[in-house]
Amino acid sequence: MAAKKPTKSRGEKSRRKRRKMKLSLRSRSVKKTQDHRETAGWSKIQDPQKVDDGPKQPEIVQHQCSYCGAMNRIPKPKRARYQVECANPDCGHVDSIE
């Protein structure tokens, strides 16, 4: 016959006490001012669609020659100071704008 295991006295605890864990999902409450919609399925992010009309042409500025009065159409300058040469073949004046 096989020998039996010795029994422990009742004063000692045979097992550790198991912790009881509360398993729950926490969620923030929805404020009354917020719009709450419950939807099922996939969601998508809506970004504003950028319409690409091809290469952009530079903006055009009209400049009047101070010498002969001819109207010149030039691309908008990128700097504050620039020079404009008159397109009139008889004039050829250069205006400097600051």
Backbone as ProteinMPNN parsed JSONL, in Angstrom:
{"seq_chain_A": "MAAKKPTKSRGEKSRRKRRKMKLSLRSRSVKKTQDHRETAGWSKIQDPQKVDDGPKQPEIVQHQCSYCGAMNRIPKPKRARYQVECANPDCGHVDSIE", "coords_chain_A": {"N_chain_A": [[0.809, -1.176, 0.0], [0.32, 2.235, -0.698], [1.784, 5.05, 0.815], [0.025, 7.594, 2.579], [-0.233, 11.165, 2.108], [0.981, 13.406, 4.538], [-1.361, 15.176, 6.515], [-2.112, 18.663, 6.809], [-2.259, 20.872, 9.577], [-5.193, 22.621, 10.742], [-4.66, 25.255, 11.36], [-2.761, 26.356, 9.622], [-2.764, 27.857, 6.394], [-3.536, 26.351, 3.407], [-3.538, 27.253, 0.783], [-2.869, 30.239, -1.127], [-4.681, 33.29, -0.787], [-6.835, 34.212, -3.327], [-6.887, 37.063, -5.385], [-9.677, 39.028, -6.124], [-10.573, 40.261, -9.152], [-11.937, 43.047, -10.679], [-13.424, 43.041, -13.651], [-14.007, 45.225, -16.031], [-15.114, 47.524, -18.522], [-14.047, 50.778, -18.951], [-15.485, 53.831, -19.77], [-15.54, 57.094, -21.093], [-17.904, 59.497, -20.147], [-20.46, 60.761, -22.249], [-20.874, 64.061, -23.008], [-23.683, 66.265, -22.684], [-23.704, 68.304, -24.475], [-22.258, 67.419, -26.607], [-22.44, 65.823, -29.796], [-23.641, 62.693, -30.166], [-23.367, 59.81, -31.946], [-24.19, 56.565, -32.671], [-22.726, 54.242, -34.603], [-22.57, 51.443, -36.738], [-20.134, 49.33, -38.204], [-17.57, 50.106, -40.626], [-15.604, 53.025, -40.221], [-14.783, 56.15, -41.71], [-12.301, 58.586, -42.376], [-12.914, 61.865, -43.157], [-11.404, 63.967, -45.175], [-10.948, 67.262, -46.433], [-11.427, 67.401, -49.868], [-8.91, 68.014, -52.135], [-8.86, 69.892, -54.986], [-7.165, 69.437, -57.865], [-6.154, 71.436, -60.311], [-4.217, 71.245, -62.191], [-1.02, 72.606, -63.249], [-0.394, 75.662, -61.611], [-0.834, 78.939, -62.799], [1.221, 81.848, -62.659], [0.217, 84.703, -60.729], [-0.976, 87.704, -62.199], [0.093, 91.042, -62.486], [-0.737, 94.384, -63.176], [1.161, 97.022, -64.483], [1.882, 100.421, -64.864], [3.856, 102.244, -67.05], [6.012, 104.791, -66.029], [7.164, 106.576, -67.713], [6.249, 106.468, -70.473], [3.598, 105.711, -70.212], [2.474, 103.29, -70.924], [0.673, 100.238, -70.451], [1.77, 97.509, -68.684], [1.773, 94.003, -68.324], [2.779, 91.989, -65.793], [4.274, 89.153, -64.085], [3.299, 88.484, -60.693], [5.391, 89.953, -58.328], [7.789, 88.455, -56.06], [9.184, 89.717, -54.148], [9.542, 92.753, -52.152], [10.898, 94.861, -53.294], [11.433, 95.558, -56.648], [12.174, 95.562, -60.216], [10.823, 96.883, -63.222], [10.803, 96.53, -66.635], [9.875, 98.425, -69.384], [7.674, 97.227, -71.886], [7.231, 98.393, -74.291], [8.649, 98.933, -77.428], [9.736, 101.373, -78.268], [10.156, 102.749, -75.925], [11.5, 101.383, -73.524], [12.077, 101.961, -70.886], [13.091, 101.621, -67.448], [11.465, 100.929, -64.554], [11.898, 101.233, -61.11], [10.638, 99.735, -58.307], [9.942, 100.199, -54.96]], "CA_chain_A": [[0.0, 0.0, 0.0], [1.052, 3.501, -0.791], [1.652, 5.883, 2.016], [-0.753, 8.809, 2.378], [0.461, 12.404, 2.426], [0.594, 13.905, 5.863], [-2.31, 16.288, 6.464], [-1.669, 19.858, 7.523], [-3.202, 21.269, 10.623], [-6.141, 23.641, 10.296], [-4.136, 26.588, 11.635], [-2.04, 26.838, 8.448], [-3.573, 27.939, 5.176], [-2.895, 25.532, 2.389], [-3.44, 28.009, -0.462], [-2.923, 31.69, -1.006], [-5.984, 33.863, -1.086], [-6.851, 34.782, -4.667], [-7.464, 38.398, -5.495], [-10.8, 39.128, -7.041], [-10.367, 41.415, -10.016], [-13.15, 43.525, -11.318], [-13.181, 43.198, -15.074], [-15.032, 46.068, -16.643], [-14.618, 48.517, -19.468], [-14.348, 52.14, -18.534], [-15.669, 54.738, -20.898], [-15.851, 58.46, -20.689], [-19.306, 59.809, -20.372], [-20.698, 61.698, -23.331], [-21.509, 65.27, -22.498], [-24.946, 66.549, -23.354], [-23.48, 69.252, -25.565], [-21.649, 66.729, -27.735], [-23.334, 65.042, -30.64], [-23.226, 61.291, -30.068], [-24.047, 58.915, -32.878], [-23.652, 55.215, -32.608], [-22.801, 53.656, -35.932], [-21.954, 50.128, -36.844], [-19.391, 49.152, -39.448], [-16.317, 50.827, -40.793], [-15.678, 54.482, -40.241], [-13.749, 56.713, -42.567], [-11.929, 59.961, -42.076], [-13.238, 62.702, -44.296], [-10.56, 65.136, -45.345], [-11.427, 68.059, -47.563], [-10.84, 66.982, -51.133], [-8.185, 69.073, -52.823], [-9.054, 69.813, -56.421], [-5.935, 69.795, -58.55], [-6.476, 71.917, -61.648], [-2.998, 71.242, -62.982], [-0.046, 73.6, -62.788], [-0.964, 76.995, -61.418], [-0.156, 80.021, -63.495], [1.513, 82.932, -61.721], [-0.73, 85.814, -60.739], [-0.519, 88.788, -63.075], [-0.086, 92.397, -61.967], [-0.588, 95.398, -64.222], [2.022, 98.143, -64.091], [1.905, 101.485, -65.873], [5.182, 102.847, -67.19], [5.979, 106.2, -65.607], [7.754, 107.408, -68.764], [5.39, 106.568, -71.658], [2.212, 105.462, -69.833], [2.005, 102.002, -71.435], [0.303, 99.265, -69.417], [2.528, 96.261, -68.781], [1.294, 92.913, -67.474], [3.95, 91.253, -65.313], [3.933, 88.218, -63.003], [3.343, 89.095, -59.365], [6.735, 89.806, -57.768], [7.889, 87.777, -54.773], [9.873, 90.608, -53.22], [8.967, 94.094, -52.009], [11.612, 95.718, -54.242], [11.637, 94.916, -57.941], [12.301, 96.461, -61.357], [9.987, 96.538, -64.362], [11.249, 97.151, -67.884], [8.721, 98.684, -70.242], [7.627, 96.331, -73.04], [7.122, 99.206, -75.503], [9.981, 98.95, -78.043], [10.247, 102.74, -78.393], [10.441, 103.298, -74.595], [12.591, 100.645, -72.882], [12.333, 102.556, -69.572], [13.105, 100.673, -66.329], [10.913, 101.472, -63.306], [12.267, 100.476, -59.907], [9.576, 99.869, -57.307], [10.435, 99.855, -53.624]], "C_chain_A": [[0.857, 1.246, 0.0], [0.785, 4.331, 0.449], [0.876, 7.151, 1.678], [0.087, 10.013, 2.756], [0.058, 12.847, 3.814], [-0.329, 15.11, 5.722], [-1.794, 17.451, 7.288], [-2.71, 20.217, 8.559], [-4.07, 22.415, 10.116], [-5.623, 25.053, 10.514], [-3.412, 27.186, 10.424], [-2.979, 26.87, 7.25], [-2.833, 27.199, 4.076], [-2.685, 26.305, 1.074], [-3.416, 29.499, -0.17], [-4.318, 32.17, -1.36], [-5.915, 34.539, -2.46], [-7.483, 36.159, -4.649], [-8.618, 38.359, -6.483], [-10.619, 40.413, -7.847], [-11.681, 41.78, -10.676], [-12.824, 43.798, -12.783], [-14.32, 43.998, -15.677], [-14.36, 47.034, -17.604], [-15.016, 49.897, -18.977], [-14.496, 53.0, -19.779], [-16.012, 56.115, -20.364], [-17.316, 58.732, -20.988], [-19.417, 60.856, -21.471], [-21.434, 62.893, -22.75], [-22.772, 65.553, -23.3], [-24.756, 67.492, -24.533], [-22.876, 68.573, -26.785], [-22.701, 65.95, -28.51], [-22.83, 63.603, -30.647], [-24.056, 60.464, -31.034], [-23.388, 57.548, -32.786], [-23.836, 54.588, -33.976], [-22.093, 52.314, -35.912], [-21.225, 50.05, -38.178], [-18.13, 49.986, -39.466], [-16.558, 52.319, -40.767], [-14.571, 54.996, -41.139], [-13.524, 58.167, -42.191], [-12.202, 60.782, -43.326], [-12.352, 63.935, -44.27], [-11.12, 65.953, -46.497], [-10.68, 67.659, -48.835], [-10.168, 68.177, -51.796], [-8.355, 68.864, -54.322], [-7.783, 70.307, -57.088], [-6.286, 70.163, -59.984], [-5.253, 71.95, -62.548], [-2.032, 72.29, -62.458], [-0.679, 74.985, -62.702], [-0.141, 78.018, -62.183], [0.111, 81.135, -62.5], [0.482, 84.05, -61.837], [-0.132, 86.969, -61.533], [-0.885, 90.126, -62.452], [0.094, 93.36, -63.131], [0.213, 96.569, -63.679], [2.024, 99.162, -65.226], [3.279, 102.139, -65.87], [5.085, 104.326, -66.837], [6.514, 107.132, -66.696], [6.8, 107.591, -69.938], [3.922, 106.291, -71.354], [1.652, 104.142, -70.34], [1.714, 101.06, -70.265], [1.043, 97.956, -69.679], [1.931, 95.234, -67.823], [2.501, 92.062, -67.104], [3.502, 90.234, -64.27], [4.113, 88.884, -61.649], [4.721, 88.873, -58.752], [6.704, 89.159, -56.392], [8.522, 88.666, -53.72], [9.165, 91.951, -53.154], [9.611, 95.064, -53.002], [11.831, 94.946, -55.537], [11.723, 95.979, -59.029], [11.449, 95.939, -62.498], [10.521, 97.29, -65.577], [10.044, 97.276, -68.799], [8.807, 97.811, -71.493], [7.511, 97.096, -74.355], [8.514, 99.315, -76.139], [10.567, 100.361, -78.172], [10.701, 103.284, -77.041], [11.648, 102.613, -73.956], [12.957, 101.187, -71.51], [12.263, 101.479, -68.481], [12.604, 101.391, -65.086], [11.388, 100.596, -62.154], [11.233, 100.771, -58.833], [10.112, 99.374, -55.977], [9.301, 99.74, -52.646]], "O_chain_A": [[1.934, 1.309, 0.592], [-0.298, 4.302, 1.033], [1.057, 7.718, 0.601], [0.987, 9.929, 3.592], [-1.093, 12.677, 4.215], [-0.087, 15.975, 4.881], [-1.136, 17.271, 8.313], [-3.89, 19.897, 8.421], [-3.704, 23.098, 9.16], [-6.13, 25.98, 9.882], [-3.449, 28.4, 10.224], [-3.867, 26.029, 7.11], [-1.641, 27.413, 3.856], [-1.739, 26.021, 0.339], [-3.872, 29.959, 0.877], [-5.036, 31.535, -2.132], [-5.022, 35.349, -2.71], [-8.489, 36.388, -3.977], [-8.533, 37.735, -7.54], [-10.526, 41.505, -7.288], [-12.423, 40.925, -11.161], [-12.035, 44.689, -13.098], [-15.443, 43.513, -15.814], [-13.166, 47.314, -17.489], [-16.172, 50.145, -18.633], [-13.711, 52.892, -20.721], [-16.674, 56.272, -19.338], [-17.873, 58.243, -21.971], [-18.56, 61.73, -21.597], [-22.467, 62.757, -22.095], [-22.904, 65.129, -24.448], [-25.546, 67.485, -25.477], [-22.974, 69.102, -27.892], [-23.701, 65.488, -27.961], [-21.712, 63.335, -31.089], [-25.284, 60.425, -30.95], [-22.164, 57.426, -32.822], [-24.96, 54.421, -34.451], [-21.143, 52.097, -35.16], [-21.659, 50.644, -39.166], [-17.688, 50.502, -38.439], [-17.587, 52.809, -41.232], [-13.54, 54.343, -41.305], [-14.434, 58.871, -41.753], [-11.767, 60.427, -44.422], [-12.532, 64.831, -43.445], [-11.7, 65.401, -47.432], [-9.451, 67.593, -48.855], [-10.789, 69.221, -51.992], [-8.037, 67.802, -54.857], [-7.376, 71.454, -56.902], [-6.669, 69.303, -60.777], [-5.265, 72.627, -63.576], [-2.203, 72.804, -61.353], [-1.4, 75.416, -63.601], [1.089, 77.961, -62.205], [-0.686, 81.35, -61.587], [-0.056, 84.303, -62.915], [1.081, 87.174, -61.53], [-1.997, 90.328, -61.964], [0.973, 93.172, -63.971], [-0.022, 97.045, -62.568], [2.151, 98.805, -66.397], [3.795, 102.533, -64.824], [4.181, 105.024, -67.296], [6.336, 108.347, -66.61], [6.555, 108.719, -70.366], [3.067, 106.613, -72.18], [0.454, 103.897, -70.197], [2.398, 101.075, -69.241], [0.947, 97.378, -70.762], [1.623, 95.542, -66.671], [3.164, 91.49, -67.97], [2.465, 90.42, -63.634], [4.977, 89.745, -61.479], [5.179, 87.734, -58.661], [5.73, 89.291, -55.651], [8.406, 88.394, -52.525], [8.304, 92.257, -53.979], [8.952, 95.979, -53.495], [12.346, 93.828, -55.529], [11.391, 97.143, -58.804], [11.355, 94.733, -62.725], [10.671, 98.512, -65.556], [9.28, 96.324, -68.962], [9.876, 97.669, -72.087], [7.676, 96.51, -75.424], [9.46, 99.739, -75.476], [11.788, 100.514, -78.181], [11.539, 104.184, -76.995], [12.715, 103.218, -73.86], [14.047, 100.902, -71.012], [11.473, 100.54, -68.579], [13.228, 102.342, -64.615], [11.292, 99.37, -62.214], [10.989, 101.929, -58.496], [10.662, 98.278, -55.879], [9.527, 99.456, -51.47]]}, "name": "protein", "num_of_chains": 1, "seq": "MAAKKPTKSRGEKSRRKRRKMKLSLRSRSVKKTQDHRETAGWSKIQDPQKVDDGPKQPEIVQHQCSYCGAMNRIPKPKRARYQVECANPDCGHVDSIE"}
